[in-house]
Amino acid sequence: MTIAPPAASALDLLATDLDGSLLRPGDTGWDAARQAWHLAVDQRPTAVVVAASVRDIVMVVNIARMLGLRVAAQSTGHNAGPMGDLAGSILLRTSAMRGVHIDARARLARVEAGAQWADVTTAAGEHGLAALAGSAPDVGVAGYTLGGGLSWLGRSHGLAANSVVAIEVVTADGALRRVDPDHDPDLFWALRGGGGSFGVVTALEFRLYPITQVYAGVLFFPAERAVEVLRAWREWLPSVPDEVASVGRILHFPPLPELPPHLSGRSYVVVEAACQLSVGQADELPAPLRALEPELDTFQPTPVGEFGLLHMDPPGPVPAHGDGMLLGELPEQAIDVFVDVSRAHGPALLSLELRHLGGALRPGAMAGGAVDGIDAAFAVFAAGMTPTEEATRAVTAAVDAVHRSLAPWSTGGCYLNFAERPKPGQALFGADVHRRLTRIKAAYDPADVIRANHPVPPAS
């Protein structure tokens, strides 16, 4: 997008007044500033502002509105694909705002917009407390929570958005608001699970829980045993309490020298689990799965701050493509199809997983916001690495095949943080919730200044 001289002058003035920095095409550091965590996503905004303060965020929103530009807030950019190329937008990076304050007595955390989960889990753990953190330590707290937030503790404590008690947000009119059940309650409701369309979050305040460790680990089996293992896992699930969260997953590790020799170039079917039970109870719980004689068993008492290692997510930005869906049931036929599609698309699917839901993740199980639960029995996520165009085509075809193959058991919905392709609002929120969200968007941002990866348009 070509910037007219008055707009360029306005951005020049903004750059001189920021506590942070503003970059435009051609500036030193431009490519690094515009890059999302997903390296395959090519973001080309009008400008990038790396905010250092709430004041910066207010100025950016006001200047963008004045110039007819939009604002796309981003901390890490883990789910940046659905945002598009960001033409006509200022990319507002909050990654420098990573302050975390723990009120141990009240069991509350206040975190700034750029904080990542590793920042929070480390600080909370020093007080014997746990947050409803994501499975990867470098995921941004704000984006994760705005999308609902699916934690290893979720079956017992619900979505992370349900634990939010207050949000500080700059709305499209440039106003800084602290929203909670008594102040702008509709906006507070929308921000808890409705995504980032309603304002630029500057800080979140949420509850913490007195959990110091869980019994967690992974059972590794050769991928050739996938049907046998996943059927056994499915039969095991009705016996587990809500204090147990687990994942059944097929992994194709690439032959990389930085991986341990027992993983590099190998394919496995694995069961990952986190158990909030006494060590004795938890050690007995996986017995039916251990009876299958895994090749490797990593279960042990694990500090909650080390959950980031359990799911084996990449430790840094990668070129990747993925997408999710929700299943209402998982009969044996669905498991057979799940395994068949993984085998058919081989190494292109680095990971194909099934997350067990239910418990406090059921809609209505806990009081919450726009998305207070996930109306499904299992969440599916399929992903692969896309370093080349050929790999991108292969992974895209594989993800498409997963959706087609599992369609008979699909609910038709998708959990927002697993939706890495554009989705209709009804699929993410349900028709009634989506209509209410569009009305709230119209009330706070009728000109659609604030841009999100899964946009909610203002009601007309």
C-alpha positions in Angstrom: 0.0 0.0 0.0 1.4 3.4 -1.1 1.3 6.0 1.7 0.2 9.5 0.7 2.5 12.3 1.9 0.1 13.5 4.7 0.0 10.0 6.1 3.7 9.5 5.8 4.2 12.8 7.7 1.8 11.6 10.4 3.8 8.4 10.8 7.0 10.4 10.9 5.6 12.4 13.8 4.4 9.2 15.5 7.9 7.7 15.2 9.4 10.7 17.0 7.0 10.5 20.0 6.9 6.7 20.7 8.5 5.1 23.7 9.1 2.2 21.4 9.9 2.2 17.7 8.3 2.5 14.2 9.6 0.7 11.1 8.6 0.9 7.5 9.6 -1.0 4.4 13.3 -0.4 3.7 14.2 0.4 7.3 16.9 -1.6 9.0 15.2 -4.4 11.0 12.0 -4.3 8.9 11.9 -7.9 8.0 12.5 -9.1 11.5 9.9 -6.7 12.9 7.1 -7.9 10.5 7.9 -11.6 10.9 5.3 -13.8 12.7 6.3 -16.9 14.6 5.0 -18.9 11.6 7.8 -18.2 9.3 5.7 -19.2 6.2 3.4 -16.3 6.8 4.4 -13.2 4.8 3.1 -10.1 6.7 3.4 -6.9 4.7 1.8 -4.1 6.8 2.0 -0.4 6.1 4.2 0.0 9.2 5.3 -1.9 12.3 5.2 -0.4 15.7 7.1 -2.2 18.5 5.3 -0.8 21.5 7.1 -0.1 24.8 4.1 1.3 26.7 0.4 1.6 26.9 0.9 5.2 25.8 2.3 3.9 22.5 -0.7 1.7 21.9 -3.1 4.5 22.5 -1.2 6.7 20.0 -1.1 4.0 17.4 -4.8 3.3 17.6 -5.6 7.1 17.3 -3.2 7.7 14.4 -4.5 4.6 12.5 -8.1 5.7 12.9 -7.2 9.2 11.7 -5.3 7.9 8.6 -7.9 5.3 7.7 -5.6 2.5 8.5 -6.3 -0.6 10.7 -4.4 -2.0 13.7 -3.4 -5.6 14.0 -2.0 -6.4 17.5 0.5 -9.3 17.8 2.8 -10.6 20.4 4.3 -13.7 18.9 2.2 -14.5 15.8 1.7 -18.2 16.5 -1.7 -18.2 14.6 -1.0 -15.4 12.1 -2.1 -17.1 8.9 -5.7 -16.0 9.0 -4.8 -12.3 9.4 -3.6 -12.2 5.7 -0.8 -9.9 4.5 -1.9 -6.9 6.6 -2.0 -4.4 3.8 -3.4 -1.1 5.0 -2.7 -1.9 8.6 -0.2 -1.0 11.3 1.2 -4.2 12.8 1.4 -3.4 16.5 3.9 -5.7 18.2 3.5 -6.0 21.9 6.4 -8.4 22.4 8.5 -5.9 24.4 5.8 -5.5 27.0 6.4 -8.6 29.1 5.9 -7.5 32.7 4.4 -10.1 35.1 3.2 -9.4 38.6 2.1 -12.2 41.0 -0.1 -11.5 43.9 0.5 -14.7 45.8 -1.9 -14.0 48.6 -4.9 -13.3 46.2 -3.6 -16.0 43.8 -3.8 -13.6 40.9 -1.4 -12.7 38.0 -1.3 -9.5 36.1 0.6 -9.8 32.9 1.3 -7.3 30.1 0.3 -7.9 26.5 3.6 -9.3 25.3 4.2 -11.8 28.1 4.7 -15.4 27.0 3.7 -18.4 29.1 7.2 -19.2 30.2 7.3 -15.7 31.8 4.2 -16.5 33.8 4.7 -20.1 34.8 8.2 -19.3 36.1 7.0 -16.4 38.2 3.9 -18.2 39.5 5.9 -21.4 40.3 8.1 -19.4 42.7 5.0 -19.0 44.8 3.7 -22.6 44.5 1.0 -21.5 42.0 0.1 -22.6 38.5 -1.6 -20.8 35.6 -3.8 -22.4 32.9 -0.9 -22.2 30.5 -0.6 -23.4 26.9 1.4 -26.4 25.9 4.2 -24.3 24.4 6.2 -22.0 26.6 6.7 -19.3 23.9 3.0 -18.8 23.1 1.8 -15.3 23.9 -0.5 -15.2 26.9 -2.9 -12.6 25.5 -3.7 -14.2 22.1 -4.0 -17.6 23.7 -6.4 -16.4 26.3 -8.5 -14.3 23.9 -9.0 -17.5 21.9 -10.2 -19.5 25.0 -7.0 -21.1 26.2 -6.7 -25.0 26.3 -4.4 -26.0 29.1 -3.2 -29.3 30.5 -5.2 -28.4 33.5 -8.3 -27.6 31.5 -10.4 -30.7 32.2 -10.4 -29.8 35.9 -10.2 -26.0 35.7 -11.8 -25.0 32.4 -10.6 -22.7 29.6 -8.1 -20.1 30.6 -10.5 -17.4 29.5 -12.8 -18.5 32.4 -10.1 -17.6 34.9 -9.7 -14.0 33.7 -11.0 -11.5 36.3 -10.1 -8.2 34.5 -8.7 -7.0 31.1 -7.0 -3.7 30.3 -7.7 -2.8 26.7 -7.5 0.1 24.3 -10.6 0.3 22.2 -10.9 1.8 18.7 -11.8 5.2 20.0 -8.3 5.4 21.8 -9.8 4.9 25.3 -7.9 2.8 27.8 -10.5 0.7 29.7 -10.3 -1.7 32.5 -13.1 -4.1 31.9 -14.5 -6.7 34.3 -18.0 -8.0 35.3 -19.0 -4.5 36.5 -17.3 -2.3 33.9 -18.1 -2.7 30.2 -19.4 -6.2 30.9 -20.4 -6.9 27.3 -16.8 -6.1 26.2 -15.4 -8.2 29.0 -17.7 -11.1 27.9 -16.6 -10.8 24.2 -12.8 -10.7 25.0 -13.0 -14.0 26.9 -12.9 -16.4 24.0 -14.2 -14.1 21.2 -10.7 -13.2 19.9 -8.9 -10.0 19.3 -11.4 -8.0 17.2 -12.6 -5.8 20.0 -9.6 -3.8 21.1 -5.8 -4.0 21.8 -5.3 -5.8 25.1 -2.6 -4.2 27.2 -2.8 -6.4 30.3 -4.7 -9.4 31.7 -5.5 -10.3 35.2 -6.4 -13.9 36.0 -6.6 -16.5 38.7 -3.8 -18.9 39.7 -4.1 -22.3 41.3 -2.2 -24.0 44.2 -0.6 -26.7 42.0 3.1 -27.3 42.1 3.6 -30.5 40.2 1.7 -33.2 38.3 2.5 -36.7 37.3 3.1 -36.3 33.6 4.9 -37.9 30.7 4.7 -39.6 27.3 4.5 -43.3 26.3 6.2 -43.9 22.9 5.3 -46.8 20.7 6.4 -47.6 17.1 4.0 -46.0 14.7 3.1 -49.4 13.2 1.1 -50.0 16.4 -1.0 -46.9 16.0 -4.4 -48.6 15.7 -3.7 -50.9 18.7 -2.4 -48.1 20.9 -5.1 -45.5 20.1 -7.9 -48.0 20.5 -6.5 -48.9 24.0 -6.2 -45.2 24.8 -9.8 -44.6 23.8 -11.0 -47.5 25.9 -8.9 -46.1 28.9 -10.5 -42.6 28.8 -13.8 -43.3 30.5 -11.9 -44.5 33.6 -9.9 -41.3 34.1 -11.1 -38.5 36.3 -11.3 -34.8 35.2 -7.9 -34.3 36.9 -6.3 -36.2 34.0 -5.7 -34.6 30.5 -4.3 -36.7 27.7 -3.5 -36.7 24.0 -3.2 -39.5 21.5 -0.9 -38.5 18.7 1.1 -39.8 15.7 4.5 -38.1 15.2 6.9 -38.2 12.3 10.1 -36.7 13.5 12.3 -35.3 10.7 15.9 -36.6 10.5 17.5 -33.6 12.3 20.9 -33.8 14.1 19.6 -31.6 17.0 17.0 -34.2 17.9 18.0 -37.1 20.2 19.0 -40.3 18.2 15.9 -42.2 19.4 13.7 -39.5 17.9 15.5 -38.3 14.8 13.9 -39.7 11.6 11.6 -42.0 13.7 7.8 -42.3 13.6 5.8 -43.0 16.8 2.3 -43.2 18.2 2.3 -41.6 21.6 0.1 -41.0 24.6 0.8 -37.8 26.5 -0.9 -37.2 29.8 -0.8 -34.9 32.9 -2.4 -36.2 36.1 -3.3 -34.0 39.1 -3.4 -37.0 41.5 -1.1 -38.3 44.2 2.0 -40.0 42.8 0.8 -43.4 43.8 -2.7 -42.9 42.2 -1.2 -41.4 39.1 1.4 -44.1 38.7 -1.2 -46.8 38.7 -3.5 -44.9 36.3 -1.6 -45.6 33.0 -1.3 -49.3 33.8 -3.5 -50.5 30.9 -1.4 -48.5 28.5 1.9 -49.5 30.1 0.7 -53.1 29.6 1.2 -52.5 25.9 5.0 -52.3 26.6 6.0 -48.9 25.3 9.4 -48.4 23.8 9.9 -45.4 26.0 8.1 -44.2 29.2 8.9 -40.7 30.5 6.2 -40.4 33.2 7.4 -38.8 36.4 6.5 -36.1 38.9 6.8 -32.9 36.9 6.9 -29.2 38.1 4.1 -27.3 36.3 6.7 -24.9 35.0 8.1 -27.8 32.9 4.8 -28.5 31.1 6.3 -26.8 28.0 8.4 -29.9 27.4 5.5 -32.4 27.5 4.0 -31.7 24.1 7.3 -31.4 22.3 6.4 -28.3 20.4 9.2 -26.6 18.3 11.4 -24.5 20.5 11.3 -21.5 18.2 9.8 -20.0 15.0 9.3 -22.4 12.2 7.7 -22.5 8.7 4.6 -24.6 9.2 1.0 -25.2 8.2 -1.8 -26.7 10.3 -5.4 -26.7 11.1 -7.9 -28.2 13.6 -11.4 -29.6 13.9 -13.7 -31.0 16.6 -15.1 -34.5 16.9 -18.3 -35.4 18.7 -17.2 -39.0 19.1 -14.3 -41.3 18.4 -15.5 -44.8 17.5 -13.1 -47.5 16.3 -13.8 -46.7 12.7 -12.7 -43.1 13.3 -9.5 -44.3 14.9 -8.8 -46.5 11.9 -9.4 -43.6 9.5 -7.2 -41.3 11.6 -4.4 -43.8 11.4 -4.9 -44.4 7.7 -4.8 -40.7 6.8 -1.6 -40.3 8.8 0.1 -43.3 7.0 -1.1 -42.1 3.6 0.5 -38.7 4.1 3.6 -39.9 5.9 6.2 -37.4 6.9 4.3 -34.5 5.5 2.2 -34.7 8.7 4.7 -34.0 11.4 2.0 -34.3 14.0 -1.6 -35.5 14.0 -3.2 -35.4 17.4 -6.4 -36.0 19.3 -6.9 -34.1 22.6 -9.4 -35.5 25.0 -11.9 -32.8 26.1 -14.9 -32.9 28.5 -14.9 -32.3 32.2 -14.7 -28.6 33.0 -14.1 -27.9 29.3 -17.8 -28.6 28.5 -19.8 -25.5 27.7 -21.6 -24.2 30.7 -19.5 -26.3 33.1 -18.0 -23.0 34.4 -19.2 -19.4 34.2 -17.3 -17.7 31.4 -17.3 -15.4 28.5 -18.1 -15.7 24.8 -16.5 -19.2 24.6 -16.8 -20.8 28.0 -16.1 -24.4 26.8 -15.7 -26.6 23.8 -18.7 -28.5 22.6 -16.9 -31.7 21.5 -15.4 -34.9 22.8 -12.0 -34.5 21.0 -10.0 -31.7 19.4 -8.0 -32.6 16.3 -4.9 -30.7 15.2 -2.8 -31.6 12.1 0.4 -29.9 11.2 3.6 -30.2 9.1 6.7 -28.2 8.3 6.6 -26.1 5.1 10.2 -24.9 4.4 9.6 -25.2 0.6 6.8 -24.8 -1.9 6.8 -28.5 -2.5 6.5 -29.2 1.3 3.7 -26.6 1.5 1.7 -28.4 -1.2 2.2 -31.7 0.5 1.2 -30.5 4.0 -1.8 -28.6 2.7 -3.0 -31.7 0.9 -2.5 -33.7 4.1 -4.4 -31.3 6.3 -7.2 -31.3 3.7 -7.3 -35.1 3.7 -7.6 -35.1 7.5 -10.7 -32.9 7.4 -12.3 -35.0 4.6 -11.5 -38.3 6.2 -12.8 -37.4 9.7 -15.8 -35.4 8.5 -18.3 -38.1 9.4 -17.5 -37.5 13.1 -17.0 -33.7 13.0 -19.2 -31.4 15.0 -18.8 -28.8 12.3 -17.0 -26.5 14.7 -13.4 -25.6 15.5 -11.6 -24.4 18.6 -10.3 -20.9 17.7 -6.7 -21.4 18.7 -6.5 -24.5 16.6 -8.0 -22.8 13.6 -5.1 -21.8 11.4 -7.2 -21.3 8.3 -10.0 -18.7 8.0 -13.3 -20.1 9.4 -16.8 -18.8 9.4 -17.8 -17.2 12.7 -20.6 -19.7 13.2 -18.0 -22.5 13.2 -15.9 -20.8 15.8 -18.6 -19.5 18.1 -22.0 -20.8 17.1 -24.6 -18.7 15.5 -26.1 -17.0 18.6 -22.8 -16.1 20.1 -21.4 -14.9 16.8 -24.4 -12.5 16.4 -23.9 -11.1 19.9 -20.2 -10.6 19.2 -21.0 -8.7 16.0 -23.3 -6.4 18.0 -20.5 -5.7 20.6 -18.0 -5.1 17.8 -20.4 -2.5 16.3 -20.8 -0.8 19.6 -17.0 -0.5 20.3 -15.5 -0.5 16.8 -18.1 0.4 14.1 -15.4 1.3 11.6 -13.6 -2.0 12.0 -10.3 -0.4 13.0 -9.1 -3.4 15.1 -8.0 -6.4 13.0 -7.7 -9.9 14.3 -6.7 -13.3 12.9 -10.3 -14.5 13.1 -12.2 -11.3 12.6 -15.7 -10.5 14.0 -17.3 -7.9 11.7 -19.4 -5.1 13.1 -23.2 -5.8 12.8 -24.7 -3.7 10.1 
